[in-house]
């Protein structure tokens, strides 16, 4: 009897769960399609000239060697102590001016 009493609420809950499940499946399919297109684009790229490919491989090799050198023997940081001097001038002391006219107070 209690199930019949709350049947409407249970039905709405089941519908909400199904909507969430469909949304999750839709997002997964969308991501799969996007990634598959990106992979296809990368496979079809051909260098314009063999010289371009050689230059790219040379740059990659130099970068890899530099990173390897830094990892195996990092350069020591040299600290140089420098002394700086700063001269400041202070303005001459001024005396406050007294007013010439006297005012009457009531």
VMD Tcl script that builds the backbone (N, CA, C; Angstrom):
set m [mol new atoms 318]
animate dup $m
set s [atomselect $m all]
$s set {name element resname resid chain x y z} {
  {N N UNK 1 A 0.812 -1.194 0.000}
  {CA C UNK 1 A 0.000 0.000 0.000}
  {C C UNK 1 A 0.861 1.266 0.000}
  {N N UNK 2 A 1.999 1.194 0.679}
  {CA C UNK 2 A 2.855 2.375 0.727}
  {C C UNK 2 A 3.502 2.628 -0.628}
  {N N UNK 3 A 3.735 1.566 -1.397}
  {CA C UNK 3 A 4.324 1.746 -2.726}
  {C C UNK 3 A 3.339 2.479 -3.628}
  {N N UNK 4 A 2.078 2.148 -3.569}
  {CA C UNK 4 A 1.069 2.847 -4.370}
  {C C UNK 4 A 0.961 4.303 -3.942}
  {N N UNK 5 A 1.150 4.525 -2.654}
  {CA C UNK 5 A 1.029 5.878 -2.124}
  {C C UNK 5 A 2.149 6.779 -2.667}
  {N N UNK 6 A 3.350 6.208 -2.824}
  {CA C UNK 6 A 4.500 6.989 -3.288}
  {C C UNK 6 A 4.896 6.645 -4.717}
  {N N UNK 7 A 4.029 6.066 -5.475}
  {CA C UNK 7 A 4.314 5.650 -6.848}
  {C C UNK 7 A 4.705 6.801 -7.747}
  {N N UNK 8 A 4.041 7.939 -7.604}
  {CA C UNK 8 A 4.346 9.116 -8.415}
  {C C UNK 8 A 5.781 9.584 -8.155}
  {N N UNK 9 A 6.176 9.653 -6.901}
  {CA C UNK 9 A 7.530 10.098 -6.552}
  {C C UNK 9 A 8.581 9.123 -7.071}
  {N N UNK 10 A 8.302 7.828 -6.964}
  {CA C UNK 10 A 9.242 6.818 -7.450}
  {C C UNK 10 A 9.361 6.905 -8.969}
  {N N UNK 11 A 8.260 7.121 -9.651}
  {CA C UNK 11 A 8.281 7.260 -11.115}
  {C C UNK 11 A 9.110 8.448 -11.559}
  {N N UNK 12 A 8.946 9.572 -10.896}
  {CA C UNK 12 A 9.719 10.768 -11.232}
  {C C UNK 12 A 11.206 10.521 -10.975}
  {N N UNK 13 A 11.525 9.829 -9.877}
  {CA C UNK 13 A 12.917 9.527 -9.552}
  {C C UNK 13 A 13.547 8.648 -10.631}
  {N N UNK 14 A 12.815 7.623 -11.072}
  {CA C UNK 14 A 13.338 6.719 -12.105}
  {C C UNK 14 A 13.554 7.471 -13.415}
  {N N UNK 15 A 12.631 8.356 -13.761}
  {CA C UNK 15 A 12.785 9.144 -14.993}
  {C C UNK 15 A 14.017 10.041 -14.900}
  {N N UNK 16 A 14.248 10.654 -13.747}
  {CA C UNK 16 A 15.427 11.507 -13.564}
  {C C UNK 16 A 16.719 10.706 -13.688}
  {N N UNK 17 A 16.738 9.511 -13.131}
  {CA C UNK 17 A 17.927 8.661 -13.235}
  {C C UNK 17 A 18.187 8.296 -14.693}
  {N N UNK 18 A 17.149 7.985 -15.447}
  {CA C UNK 18 A 17.311 7.656 -16.862}
  {C C UNK 18 A 17.826 8.853 -17.660}
  {N N UNK 19 A 17.341 10.045 -17.352}
  {CA C UNK 19 A 17.805 11.253 -18.049}
  {C C UNK 19 A 19.289 11.472 -17.784}
  {N N UNK 20 A 19.713 11.309 -16.533}
  {CA C UNK 20 A 21.133 11.481 -16.205}
  {C C UNK 20 A 21.975 10.438 -16.932}
  {N N UNK 21 A 21.516 9.194 -16.978}
  {CA C UNK 21 A 22.263 8.130 -17.652}
  {C C UNK 21 A 22.396 8.434 -19.143}
  {N N UNK 22 A 21.324 8.898 -19.778}
  {CA C UNK 22 A 21.394 9.245 -21.199}
  {C C UNK 22 A 22.342 10.415 -21.442}
  {N N UNK 23 A 22.343 11.385 -20.555}
  {CA C UNK 23 A 23.243 12.534 -20.709}
  {C C UNK 23 A 24.699 12.098 -20.603}
  {N N UNK 24 A 24.996 11.219 -19.667}
  {CA C UNK 24 A 26.373 10.729 -19.520}
  {C C UNK 24 A 26.805 9.963 -20.763}
  {N N UNK 25 A 25.949 9.108 -21.277}
  {CA C UNK 25 A 26.278 8.360 -22.492}
  {C C UNK 25 A 26.483 9.301 -23.674}
  {N N UNK 26 A 25.677 10.325 -23.774}
  {CA C UNK 26 A 25.817 11.302 -24.851}
  {C C UNK 26 A 27.125 12.048 -24.774}
  {N N UNK 27 A 27.558 12.408 -23.565}
  {CA C UNK 27 A 28.836 13.111 -23.407}
  {C C UNK 27 A 30.010 12.218 -23.781}
  {N N UNK 28 A 29.940 10.953 -23.423}
  {CA C UNK 28 A 31.021 10.027 -23.780}
  {C C UNK 28 A 31.126 9.883 -25.291}
  {N N UNK 29 A 29.992 9.734 -25.973}
  {CA C UNK 29 A 30.005 9.603 -27.423}
  {C C UNK 29 A 30.554 10.862 -28.085}
  {N N UNK 30 A 30.187 12.014 -27.567}
  {CA C UNK 30 A 30.668 13.273 -28.129}
  {C C UNK 30 A 32.179 13.371 -27.993}
  {N N UNK 31 A 32.732 12.987 -26.829}
  {CA C UNK 31 A 34.168 13.039 -26.619}
  {C C UNK 31 A 34.897 12.051 -27.525}
  {N N UNK 32 A 34.329 10.874 -27.732}
  {CA C UNK 32 A 34.958 9.894 -28.615}
  {C C UNK 32 A 35.048 10.434 -30.035}
  {N N UNK 33 A 34.001 11.065 -30.506}
  {CA C UNK 33 A 34.009 11.600 -31.867}
  {C C UNK 33 A 35.031 12.715 -32.012}
  {N N UNK 34 A 35.144 13.544 -31.031}
  {CA C UNK 34 A 36.080 14.661 -31.107}
  {C C UNK 34 A 37.514 14.149 -31.120}
  {N N UNK 35 A 37.835 13.195 -30.250}
  {CA C UNK 35 A 39.188 12.680 -30.197}
  {C C UNK 35 A 39.536 11.894 -31.454}
  {N N UNK 36 A 38.597 11.195 -32.020}
  {CA C UNK 36 A 38.895 10.425 -33.225}
  {C C UNK 36 A 39.188 11.362 -34.399}
  {N N UNK 37 A 38.516 12.495 -34.488}
  {CA C UNK 37 A 38.794 13.452 -35.553}
  {C C UNK 37 A 40.177 14.055 -35.387}
  {N N UNK 38 A 40.569 14.346 -34.144}
  {CA C UNK 38 A 41.889 14.921 -33.920}
  {C C UNK 38 A 42.974 13.936 -34.317}
  {N N UNK 39 A 42.779 12.657 -34.029}
  {CA C UNK 39 A 43.775 11.656 -34.393}
  {C C UNK 39 A 43.890 11.514 -35.904}
  {N N UNK 40 A 42.780 11.581 -36.599}
  {CA C UNK 40 A 42.822 11.456 -38.052}
  {C C UNK 40 A 43.565 12.635 -38.676}
  {N N UNK 41 A 43.386 13.820 -38.135}
  {CA C UNK 41 A 44.048 15.009 -38.673}
  {C C UNK 41 A 45.560 14.888 -38.498}
  {N N UNK 42 A 46.009 14.403 -37.342}
  {CA C UNK 42 A 47.434 14.290 -37.085}
  {C C UNK 42 A 48.093 13.266 -37.999}
  {N N UNK 43 A 47.400 12.216 -38.369}
  {CA C UNK 43 A 47.976 11.183 -39.217}
  {C C UNK 43 A 48.182 11.663 -40.647}
  {N N UNK 44 A 47.399 12.619 -41.102}
  {CA C UNK 44 A 47.457 13.052 -42.490}
  {C C UNK 44 A 48.459 14.172 -42.741}
  {N N UNK 45 A 49.170 14.643 -41.744}
  {CA C UNK 45 A 50.108 15.758 -41.927}
  {C C UNK 45 A 51.413 15.218 -42.504}
  {N N UNK 46 A 51.831 15.765 -43.630}
  {CA C UNK 46 A 53.097 15.397 -44.266}
  {C C UNK 46 A 53.968 16.642 -44.352}
  {N N UNK 47 A 55.267 16.516 -44.104}
  {CA C UNK 47 A 56.124 17.699 -44.213}
  {C C UNK 47 A 56.216 18.172 -45.663}
  {N N UNK 48 A 56.408 19.461 -45.817}
  {CA C UNK 48 A 56.492 20.044 -47.146}
  {C C UNK 48 A 57.764 19.577 -47.837}
  {N N UNK 49 A 58.831 19.513 -47.088}
  {CA C UNK 49 A 60.118 19.151 -47.661}
  {C C UNK 49 A 60.863 18.287 -46.654}
  {N N UNK 50 A 61.798 17.489 -47.109}
  {CA C UNK 50 A 62.589 16.643 -46.204}
  {C C UNK 50 A 63.455 17.507 -45.298}
  {N N UNK 51 A 63.821 18.707 -45.776}
  {CA C UNK 51 A 64.639 19.616 -44.972}
  {C C UNK 51 A 63.872 20.072 -43.727}
  {N N UNK 52 A 62.565 20.222 -43.858}
  {CA C UNK 52 A 61.743 20.621 -42.720}
  {C C UNK 52 A 61.768 19.542 -41.651}
  {N N UNK 53 A 61.634 18.308 -42.080}
  {CA C UNK 53 A 61.643 17.198 -41.139}
  {C C UNK 53 A 63.017 17.074 -40.469}
  {N N UNK 54 A 64.086 17.264 -41.226}
  {CA C UNK 54 A 65.433 17.211 -40.650}
  {C C UNK 54 A 65.644 18.328 -39.631}
  {N N UNK 55 A 65.154 19.538 -39.950}
  {CA C UNK 55 A 65.305 20.664 -39.025}
  {C C UNK 55 A 64.518 20.414 -37.739}
  {N N UNK 56 A 63.315 19.863 -37.871}
  {CA C UNK 56 A 62.515 19.573 -36.687}
  {C C UNK 56 A 63.171 18.515 -35.811}
  {N N UNK 57 A 63.712 17.480 -36.426}
  {CA C UNK 57 A 64.364 16.433 -35.643}
  {C C UNK 57 A 65.638 16.959 -34.986}
  {N N UNK 58 A 66.361 17.845 -35.676}
  {CA C UNK 58 A 67.576 18.445 -35.103}
  {C C UNK 58 A 67.235 19.295 -33.885}
  {N N UNK 59 A 66.173 20.094 -33.994}
  {CA C UNK 59 A 65.739 20.938 -32.876}
  {C C UNK 59 A 65.296 20.076 -31.708}
  {N N UNK 60 A 64.538 19.024 -31.984}
  {CA C UNK 60 A 64.079 18.129 -30.921}
  {C C UNK 60 A 65.255 17.442 -30.231}
  {N N UNK 61 A 66.262 17.022 -31.010}
  {CA C UNK 61 A 67.436 16.364 -30.444}
  {C C UNK 61 A 68.236 17.332 -29.571}
  {N N UNK 62 A 68.424 18.573 -30.039}
  {CA C UNK 62 A 69.141 19.574 -29.240}
  {C C UNK 62 A 68.408 19.866 -27.936}
  {N N UNK 63 A 67.110 19.975 -28.019}
  {CA C UNK 63 A 66.321 20.246 -26.810}
  {C C UNK 63 A 66.438 19.086 -25.823}
  {N N UNK 64 A 66.358 17.874 -26.342}
  {CA C UNK 64 A 66.476 16.703 -25.473}
  {C C UNK 64 A 67.853 16.647 -24.813}
  {N N UNK 65 A 68.901 16.954 -25.569}
  {CA C UNK 65 A 70.258 16.966 -25.002}
  {C C UNK 65 A 70.405 18.042 -23.930}
  {N N UNK 66 A 69.854 19.223 -24.174}
  {CA C UNK 66 A 69.931 20.293 -23.179}
  {C C UNK 66 A 69.208 19.905 -21.904}
  {N N UNK 67 A 68.027 19.314 -22.036}
  {CA C UNK 67 A 67.286 18.891 -20.848}
  {C C UNK 67 A 68.027 17.791 -20.103}
  {N N UNK 68 A 68.640 16.887 -20.832}
  {CA C UNK 68 A 69.393 15.809 -20.192}
  {C C UNK 68 A 70.588 16.391 -19.438}
  {N N UNK 69 A 71.291 17.356 -20.046}
  {CA C UNK 69 A 72.437 17.980 -19.385}
  {C C UNK 69 A 72.005 18.708 -18.120}
  {N N UNK 70 A 70.880 19.396 -18.179}
  {CA C UNK 70 A 70.405 20.113 -16.999}
  {C C UNK 70 A 70.015 19.155 -15.890}
  {N N UNK 71 A 69.449 18.020 -16.247}
  {CA C UNK 71 A 69.035 17.051 -15.230}
  {C C UNK 71 A 70.224 16.344 -14.588}
  {N N UNK 72 A 71.271 16.088 -15.372}
  {CA C UNK 72 A 72.408 15.360 -14.815}
  {C C UNK 72 A 73.367 16.272 -14.072}
  {N N UNK 73 A 73.605 17.457 -14.585}
  {CA C UNK 73 A 74.530 18.379 -13.908}
  {C C UNK 73 A 73.955 19.793 -13.946}
  {N N UNK 74 A 73.075 20.109 -13.018}
  {CA C UNK 74 A 72.497 21.458 -13.017}
  {C C UNK 74 A 73.562 22.500 -12.669}
  {N N UNK 75 A 73.444 23.622 -13.276}
  {CA C UNK 75 A 74.407 24.698 -13.055}
  {C C UNK 75 A 74.186 25.308 -11.678}
  {N N UNK 76 A 75.283 25.635 -11.033}
  {CA C UNK 76 A 75.188 26.265 -9.721}
  {C C UNK 76 A 74.856 27.740 -9.903}
  {N N UNK 77 A 74.052 28.231 -9.030}
  {CA C UNK 77 A 73.661 29.635 -9.092}
  {C C UNK 77 A 74.717 30.447 -8.349}
  {N N UNK 78 A 75.298 31.371 -9.040}
  {CA C UNK 78 A 76.319 32.215 -8.431}
  {C C UNK 78 A 75.651 33.478 -7.903}
  {N N UNK 79 A 75.938 33.758 -6.645}
  {CA C UNK 79 A 75.352 34.946 -6.030}
  {C C UNK 79 A 76.433 36.009 -5.931}
  {N N UNK 80 A 76.138 37.168 -6.420}
  {CA C UNK 80 A 77.089 38.264 -6.370}
  {C C UNK 80 A 76.554 39.311 -5.407}
  {N N UNK 81 A 77.384 39.641 -4.427}
  {CA C UNK 81 A 76.999 40.672 -3.473}
  {C C UNK 81 A 77.433 42.022 -4.037}
  {N N UNK 82 A 76.492 42.887 -4.226}
  {CA C UNK 82 A 76.799 44.218 -4.723}
  {C C UNK 82 A 76.333 45.236 -3.704}
  {N N UNK 83 A 77.127 46.255 -3.539}
  {CA C UNK 83 A 76.799 47.317 -2.593}
  {C C UNK 83 A 76.352 48.527 -3.398}
  {N N UNK 84 A 75.215 49.027 -3.040}
  {CA C UNK 84 A 74.708 50.215 -3.718}
  {C C UNK 84 A 74.659 51.353 -2.727}
  {N N UNK 85 A 75.010 52.508 -3.182}
  {CA C UNK 85 A 74.944 53.698 -2.328}
  {C C UNK 85 A 73.909 54.633 -2.896}
  {N N UNK 86 A 73.206 55.270 -1.985}
  {CA C UNK 86 A 72.154 56.186 -2.399}
  {C C UNK 86 A 72.308 57.463 -1.593}
  {N N UNK 87 A 72.395 58.568 -2.282}
  {CA C UNK 87 A 72.517 59.851 -1.598}
  {C C UNK 87 A 71.176 60.553 -1.644}
  {N N UNK 88 A 70.808 61.068 -0.521}
  {CA C UNK 88 A 69.542 61.789 -0.449}
  {C C UNK 88 A 69.811 63.187 0.067}
  {N N UNK 89 A 69.035 64.104 -0.405}
  {CA C UNK 89 A 69.160 65.488 0.062}
  {C C UNK 89 A 67.889 65.852 0.797}
  {N N UNK 90 A 68.073 66.527 1.913}
  {CA C UNK 90 A 66.913 66.958 2.685}
  {C C UNK 90 A 66.733 68.446 2.480}
  {N N UNK 91 A 65.542 68.919 2.356}
  {CA C UNK 91 A 65.316 70.349 2.158}
  {C C UNK 91 A 65.645 71.115 3.441}
  {N N UNK 92 A 66.029 72.343 3.250}
  {CA C UNK 92 A 66.373 73.191 4.394}
  {C C UNK 92 A 65.124 73.433 5.228}
  {N N UNK 93 A 65.332 73.557 6.532}
  {CA C UNK 93 A 64.206 73.777 7.440}
  {C C UNK 93 A 63.614 75.157 7.188}
  {N N UNK 94 A 62.324 75.235 7.119}
  {CA C UNK 94 A 61.648 76.509 6.882}
  {C C UNK 94 A 60.894 76.900 8.142}
  {N N UNK 95 A 60.839 78.190 8.369}
  {CA C UNK 95 A 60.104 78.678 9.536}
  {C C UNK 95 A 58.700 79.040 9.093}
  {N N UNK 96 A 57.733 78.770 9.932}
  {CA C UNK 96 A 56.361 79.101 9.539}
  {C C UNK 96 A 56.161 80.612 9.492}
  {N N UNK 97 A 55.422 81.076 8.536}
  {CA C UNK 97 A 55.159 82.502 8.381}
  {C C UNK 97 A 54.041 82.917 9.328}
  {N N UNK 98 A 54.208 84.084 9.878}
  {CA C UNK 98 A 53.156 84.630 10.736}
  {C C UNK 98 A 52.304 85.555 9.892}
  {N N UNK 99 A 51.020 85.513 10.106}
  {CA C UNK 99 A 50.165 86.399 9.304}
  {C C UNK 99 A 50.416 87.862 9.661}
  {N N UNK 100 A 50.378 88.716 8.635}
  {CA C UNK 100 A 50.598 90.143 8.816}
  {C C UNK 100 A 49.409 90.805 9.504}
  {N N UNK 101 A 48.231 90.440 9.140}
  {CA C UNK 101 A 47.056 91.089 9.682}
  {C C UNK 101 A 46.518 90.280 10.838}
  {N N UNK 102 A 46.059 90.971 11.802}
  {CA C UNK 102 A 45.432 90.302 12.943}
  {C C UNK 102 A 43.937 90.383 12.746}
  {N N UNK 103 A 43.273 89.330 13.073}
  {CA C UNK 103 A 41.820 89.300 12.911}
  {C C UNK 103 A 41.175 89.480 14.265}
  {N N UNK 104 A 40.024 90.076 14.219}
  {CA C UNK 104 A 39.290 90.296 15.461}
  {C C UNK 104 A 38.423 89.069 15.732}
  {N N UNK 105 A 38.383 88.694 16.948}
  {CA C UNK 105 A 37.509 87.607 17.332}
  {C C UNK 105 A 36.403 88.158 18.190}
  {N N UNK 106 A 35.247 87.659 18.088}
  {CA C UNK 106 A 34.159 88.208 18.874}
  {C C UNK 106 A 33.910 87.435 20.133}
}
mol reanalyze $m
mol bondsrecalc $m
mol representation Tube
mol addrep $m
